[in-house]
Amino acid sequence: MSFIGLMCTVAGVLTIAESLLSLFYRITR
């Protein structure tokens, strides 16, 4: 896999994880 593709994948995973975390905080509080 190319370096740019790897960076895009990492950025996408981080974005999804962040939205999931914020969703979790809303549910638990």
Secondary structure, 3 states (H helix, E strand, C coil): CCHHHHHHHHHHHHHHHHHHHHHHHHHHC
